[in-house]
Amino acid sequence: MAHLVIWSRRAIDDVDAIAAYIAEDSEAFAASVVRTILEKARRLSDFPLIGRVVPEFDDEALREIFAYSYRIIYEVSGSEVTIAAVIHGKRLLEMAIKP
């Protein structure tokens, strides 16, 4: 059964910021990174448990997959997968997802 993949406003803003930052040096590479992030997120529809449990939270529903050096943080709830944030792997997760 396919899951519905939902992007949070925060995750969309994260991807926009990533694209803008990378595009300062290379628009082509920025497009490639965004494309990869979107492709990996799309796979979650069929394989929502493919990512590892986020180690900072130790919650089976909160998982992550990687695209380049970015962590795609998502939550699985029933038949929905919500992309919560997309952050650089070197950023502290707690700081990155606080409002």
C-alpha positions as CSV (number, residue, x, y, z in Angstrom):
1,M,0.0,0.0,0.0
2,A,1.4,3.4,-1.0
3,H,1.7,6.0,1.7
4,L,0.9,9.7,1.2
5,V,4.0,11.8,1.4
6,I,3.3,15.3,2.8
7,W,5.9,18.1,3.0
8,S,5.8,20.4,6.0
9,R,6.2,24.1,5.4
10,R,9.5,23.9,7.3
11,A,10.8,21.1,5.0
12,I,9.8,23.1,1.9
13,D,11.6,26.2,3.3
14,D,14.7,24.0,4.1
15,V,14.9,22.8,0.5
16,D,14.4,26.3,-0.9
17,A,17.2,27.6,1.4
18,I,19.5,24.7,0.4
19,A,18.9,25.4,-3.3
20,A,19.5,29.1,-2.9
21,Y,22.8,28.5,-1.0
22,I,24.2,26.0,-3.5
23,A,23.0,28.1,-6.5
24,E,25.4,30.9,-5.4
25,D,28.2,28.6,-6.7
26,S,26.4,26.4,-9.2
27,E,22.8,26.4,-10.3
28,A,23.2,23.1,-12.0
29,F,24.5,21.4,-8.8
30,A,21.7,23.1,-6.8
31,A,19.1,21.6,-9.2
32,S,20.8,18.2,-8.9
33,V,20.7,18.2,-5.1
34,V,17.0,19.3,-5.1
35,R,16.1,16.6,-7.6
36,T,17.9,14.0,-5.5
37,I,16.1,15.1,-2.3
38,L,12.7,15.0,-4.1
39,E,13.4,11.5,-5.6
40,K,14.4,10.1,-2.2
41,A,11.4,11.6,-0.6
42,R,9.1,10.1,-3.3
43,R,10.5,6.6,-2.6
44,L,9.1,6.9,1.0
45,S,5.6,6.4,-0.5
46,D,6.4,2.8,-1.2
47,F,9.1,2.2,1.4
48,P,8.3,4.4,4.5
49,L,10.5,2.4,6.8
50,I,13.6,2.4,4.6
51,G,15.3,5.1,6.7
52,R,17.0,4.6,10.0
53,V,15.5,5.8,13.3
54,V,16.8,9.3,14.1
55,P,19.4,8.6,16.8
56,E,18.8,11.9,18.7
57,F,15.2,10.9,19.4
58,D,15.0,7.1,19.5
59,D,11.4,7.1,18.2
60,E,10.5,4.4,15.7
61,A,8.1,6.8,13.9
62,L,10.8,9.5,13.4
63,R,13.2,8.4,10.7
64,E,15.8,9.8,8.3
65,I,17.3,9.1,4.9
66,F,20.2,10.9,3.3
67,A,20.7,12.9,0.1
68,Y,24.3,14.0,-0.4
69,S,25.2,15.5,3.0
70,Y,21.6,16.3,3.9
71,R,19.3,14.5,6.3
72,I,15.7,14.2,5.2
73,I,13.9,13.8,8.6
74,Y,10.4,12.3,8.4
75,E,7.6,10.9,10.5
76,V,5.6,7.8,9.6
77,S,2.0,7.8,11.0
78,G,-0.5,5.3,9.6
79,S,-0.6,5.7,5.9
80,E,1.1,9.1,5.9
81,V,4.7,10.1,5.7
82,T,5.4,13.7,6.7
83,I,8.7,15.2,5.7
84,A,9.5,17.3,8.8
85,A,12.9,18.9,7.9
86,V,15.8,18.7,5.5
87,I,19.1,19.7,7.2
88,H,22.8,19.5,6.6
89,G,24.3,16.5,8.3
90,K,26.7,18.7,10.4
91,R,23.9,20.7,12.0
92,L,22.6,19.8,15.4
93,L,19.1,18.4,14.8
94,E,17.6,19.8,18.0
95,M,18.7,23.4,17.0
96,A,17.6,22.9,13.4
97,I,14.0,21.8,14.1
98,K,13.1,24.2,16.9
99,P,10.8,27.0,15.9
